Amino acid sequence: MEKQYAKKMIDFLQNSPCSFLAVENSKNKLEENGFICLNNIEKWELKENGKYYITRNGSTLIAFIIGKQPNKTGFKMIASHTDSPSFVIKPNCEIKVSNNYLKLNTEGYGGMILSTWLDRPLSICGRVILKGEDVFNPKTQTIDFKRPIAIIPNLAIHLNREINNGHKYSKQKEMLPLVSLTGQDFNEKGYIYELIANEINVDKDNILDYELFLYEAEKGSLIGLNEEFISCSRLDDLMMVYNSLEAFLNYSNANNYTGIKVLYLADNEEVGSHTGQGADGALLRDTLRRLCISLFNNEESFYSMAEKSVFISADLAHGLHPNYVDKHDITNQPVLNKGVCLKYSSSQKYSTTGVCAGIFDRLCKEAGIEYQKFVNHSDVIGGSTIGAMLASQFNTTVIDFGVCILGMHSIRELGSVKDNYDCYKLFSKFYEL
């Protein structure tokens, strides 16, 4: 059961190599299960037992289920993020070298481990902006080449004898992907538009712009002597996206709804969330406020609902690395396969309080799973999540939660089959209660 579930998650991650495709795939699953897409321009007419969703920028999604007595318990929401560190292809990206090589000009998105991107077969995905009916309403279309078409080749050790003594990589010089061998007469100008046009079968002149990312072409897999590990790109944070989506869909098919259950898949966490589609923007707050106005016919209900709500900020945590034990806290050392993680931070990079911890403890008992506690080493600056942003915006209880992995922000991260399934069980119980 656990391994089959992990393999299905790997399939989802393989088909969701960027935030646009992750949201598109999530949206398709929601519609298959009876969810209705709301029109943000028109007035909402929401009803009990209704299942709805909205998207923003094609990269953020908010879905909600309205049950009986919707104002009794507040919102129960699980929040995760759809983006992962990668390379973004710049405008005017073609670079011809020595009349023989064609490279693409890129820039980094998020904090990646650069060396892990070298010598890997890479593909390209994202979305394309096309001419619409008028100037202010262009069309968009997702794109995924789904095959290895690029690579960032390493420099031979013979030409850099000091490489194993440490090296600082230049993103602008050393991390540019090679995509083709060219001839003397090859015209590189506008070549990316030709690639796009051929791939999605559109007229090149109809392409206005693109938002394209590199990603590892090789599919994730189960590894280890007993296949206990998950080796895959973008576990951070699509593992949480998948588990929360599956738990949400499972609840949506129960046909016995109570309260209001929310699924929040946000973009741009890896670059700070300070965007219209990010968690530090107004989208989620405005959506839930609008929901309350439609249901209860007054804005005051929103503030009452927020006070009674419980959110889970679901992002991954650092498991104890067997080769770098000194990088971890001396008394809190979560390991893979031993339970999900509750995340603490005295600097408030994580939103967990004592009250959150009490709620989480009982949730895990109800779900029949074990959990561990994660705290950063006091001399090592850790990352942050969207948890603190949500807590400050909504004045509500936000639990910072994760599943521990190794190699976070490598092109290929390492998680645990059991922890992944326990996460799904926890999310399912959270929506059920």
N, C-alpha and C positions, 0 to 999 in steps of 0.2 A: 504493500500500500504506500509506504513512505517513498520508496524508490520510484514507483510509477508516478506519484504526485510530483516528485522532483523532475522527472523527465518531461512531464507536461509543462512545468515551469520553464525548463530550458527551451522548449519549443516556442513558448511565448516570448522569451527574451531574444531568441534568434530572429523572430519576426518583428521585433520592436527595437531596432538598433539606434533609434533617436526618439526624442520626446514626441515628435509629430506622429510617428508610427505607433508608439506606445499608446497614445490617446486614441488614435484611429482604431486600433485593435480592441481597446477597452470599450470604446463607443459601440463597436459592432457586437460585442458580447452583451452589453446592456440592452441593445435593441432586440437581440435574439430572445431576451428574457422579459420583453414587454415594457421596457422603459421608453418614455416619450421625451423627445428633445424639445425644450422650451424655446420659444422665440423671445429673445431679450428686448426686442423693440416693442412688442405688444404687451398688454396687461395680462398678468398671469391669473388663471382661474384654477387654483389647486384644490384637490379634494382628498378626503381621507381614503386610505388604501391606494393612493396614487403613487406611481413610480416615475421619476423625472430625472433629467440631467441637462446640464449646459456645458458648453466648451468655450474657451477663450484662446485665441491665437492658434487654434489647432494643436496646442501643446499642454493645456491645462483643462482638467475636467472636474466638475462637481456633480455628484448624483445624490439623490435623497429619496427615501421611502417614508411616506406619511401614514402612520398607523392610527389606531384608536387612541383617544385622549392624548392628542399630540402635544399639548402644553403641560402635561403632568411631570415629565422627567427631564425636560430639556433635550438638547441635541446629543446624540452619541455618535462621535465622528472619529474615523481613522484617517490620518493625513500622511502622505508620503510624497516623494518627488519623482518626476519622470525623466529628468536629465542626468547625464553622466559625463565625466571628463572626456574630452575628445579634441580633435583638430577640426576647425571650421575652415572651409575653403573661401578664400578672399575673392572680392571682385577682381576682374582683370587678372585671373590667376595663372595664366599660362606662362611658363618660363622655359625657353629653349636654350640648351647648353651645347656648345661645340657642334651645332648643326646635327646632333645625333640623339640627344636625350630631351624628353619633355617632362618637366616637373610641374607641380602645382604649388602655388603660393598659399600658405595656410597660417592661421594663428591658433594658439591654444585656447581651449575653453575649459575652465576649471583647473584644479590642481592635480595634474596627472604625474605618474612616475614615467618620465620621458623614455628611459632606456628600454622599458618593456614594449615600446611601440616599434623598436627596430627589428628588421628582418621578419616581420609578420605579414602574411598576405592580408591586404586591406581591401575593403569595399567602400562604396559611397552611398549615402542615403540622405533624406531630408525632404524638402518640399520645393516646388517650383511655382513661381508667381506668373500667371498668364493674363493676357488681355481679357477684360470682361465686357459687359454691355456698356459701361460708361467709365470715365476716368477714375471715379471714386470707389468703384466696386470691382477690383480685379479678382480673378479666380485663383484658387490654389489647388495644387495636386501633389500628393506625396509621391516620392520616388525612392526605389531601392534597387540597386544594381544586382544585389544578391550573388555576386561572384567576385573573386579576387581580381582587382584591376589596378591596384597600386601597392607600392612597398617603399619603406624607408630603409635603404641599405646601410649597414654598418660600415665603418672604415676598417680595413684589414689591420690586424695587430702589427704587421710589418711596417705599416705607415704611421702607427701611433703606439710605440712600445710602452708608453706609460698608461695605457687605457685602464689597466687593472689596478692602478694606484689612485683612481678617482678621476672623474672627468665632469666638467660642467657643460651641458649641452646647450647650444644656441638654437632656440626654436626657429629663428629666422634663417639660419644658415645650414644647420645640420639635421633638421627634422622635417625637411621638405620631401614629400612623396614623389617617387618616380612612377610615371604612368605609361610611358611609351618610348620606343625607339623611332626616330624620325629620319627623314632624308633631307637632302639639300633644299628641295623645293617645298618642304612642308611649311604651311602657313599656320602658325600657332594662334594667331589672333582670333578670338571668338570660338576656339575649338571646344571649350566646355559647353557652349550652347548647342553645338552639333551633337555632342555626346548625349546631352539631355533630350534633345528633340528626337533622336533615334530611339532612345530608351523608352520614352512614354508616348511616342508616335504623335508628336505635335509639330506644327510649323515653327521653325526656329524664330521667325519674325514675331511670333505671338508670345515669346518668352520675354518677360519684363525683368525678372530677377530670380535669384535662387538663394536658398539657405541650406547648404550642404555640409555634411559631416563625414569624416572618416570613421570606420569601425573595423574591428577584427572580423575577417570573413569566416574563420573556423568556428564551428558550432561548439557550444559547451558540452561537457560530458560528466558522468559519474566516474570517479577514480578512487584508488585505494584498494587494499587487498580484499576488502568486503564491500567495495563501492560505497563507502561511507561519506566520501567527500563530493562536493559539487564544485567543479572547476569551470568557470564561466565568466564571460565579460558582463559588465553592468549589473552584477548582483546588487551593488550600491547604485540605485535604490530600487531597481525593478523587482527584486525579491519581495520587497514590501508592497510594491504596486500590485504584483500578481496575487500575493496572499490576501491582501485586503479586498481586492476585486473578487476573488473566488469566495471569500467568506460573505461578502456583501450579496453576491448573486445567490449563494446558498440560502441566506436569510430571505431574499426577495421571493423565493419560491415556496416559502413556508405558508403563505396566505393567512397568517395570523399576526398581523403587525401591531405593535404598540409603540407609542412615542414617535420620534423622528430620528431615523438613522441616516448618517451622511458618509459618503465616500469622497475624499478630496485628494486629487492627484495634481500636484503643483509643479510648474516648470521653474527653471532658473535657480534652484537651490544652490547649485555648485558655484554660482557667481554672485551670491548674496541675496537673491530673491527680491531685489529692489526694482521690479518691473510690473507692468500691468497684469501679467499672467503669473507673477511670483507671489509667494506667501506674505511678503511685506507690502503688497498692494491692497487695493480696496475690494477686489473681486469677491473673495469669500464672505467678508463682512456684509457687503451690499447684497449678495445673493441670499444669505440667511435672513437679513432684515426684510428683504422683499418677500421671502417665503412667509414670514410672520404676518406681514401686512395683508398678503393675499388670504391666508388662512383665518386670521383673527381680526382683520379689519382695523388694526391699530398698530402703531410702531412701538408702543410701550411694551407689548408682549415680547418683543425681541430681547429687551434688556432682562426681563424676567427669565426668559428661556436660557440666555447666556449664563446667568448665575447658577442655574441648575444643571448645566451641561458638563460632560466629561469628554475630553478629546484625548486621543493617543497620537503622539507624533512618532511615526514609525520610520526609523533610519538605522543603518547598521552600526555595529560596535566593533571595537578592536579585540579580537581574541588573543590570549597569551601566545606569543610567538616563541616556539621552542628554541630558536637560535638567537633571540634578543630578549631574554627574560628581564634584563635590567631596564628595559624601556617601559615596563609596566609597573603599576602600583604594587606595593609589597604585600598587601593583605587582601586586595580585591583583584583576582586574576581569573576572569572567566575563560573557559576553554571550549573549543568546539565539541559538540555532541553532548554537552552537559546541561543544556537548558538555555532558554532565551534570556535577555539581559534587561535589567532596569538601570537607567543611566543617571548618574548624579554629577553635579558640578557646583561647587560653592561660588564660582564666578558667574553662575546662572547661564552658562552656555547651553545647559540642559535645564528643562523646566520642572523636573521632578522635585516635589516637596515631601515632607513626612506624610502628609495626607495622601498624596499621590501614591507613595510607597505602600500605605495601608490598603488602598483600593486595589493596587496591582497584586498584592499578596493574595487577597481573597479571589481576585479574578483567576489567578493561576491555579488556585485550589479548586475553584469551580470547573476549570477546564481540564483538571487532572494532569497538569504538567509541572515540571520543576523550573526554577529560574535562578539566575545569577545576578550579581551586582557589578556594574562597571563604574570605575572612577579613574580619571587620568593620573598618571605619575605626577607628583607635585612639581617636578622640574621639567616636565614635557608638556608643551602647549598642545592641547587637543583641538579637534574640530568642533563645530556647532551644528545645530539642526534648526528646523523651523518652529520648534516647540516654544521657545521663549517669545518669538514673534506672535504666535497664536495666543499665548497666555496674556500678553500685554494688550493685544487688540480686543480680546473678548472678556477679560476679567473672569476667567473660568479655570477649571481644573484641567491641566494638560500634563499627561504622563509621557515622559521621554523614554522610549522603548527601542530596543534593537535586537538583532541576532548577530552574534559575533562571527567575524570572518578574519582571514589572514590576507595580507596584500591589498588592503583597500586602496583604490585608485590606481592599481596596476591595470594594464589592459586586460588581465585575466585574474579574477579574484577567487578565493577558496573558501567555501562554506561547508556546512554539515547537512546531510540529508535529514537527520532526526530533528535538528533545530528548526529547519525550514518547515517541517510538517507541524511541529509544536506551535510555531508561529501561526499557522493557519488555524489550528485548534483554538488558540487563544482569541484570535480575531472573531472566529465563529461564535464563541461563547460571549464575547463582548457585545456583539450585535443582538444575540439572543436574549440577553438579560434586560 
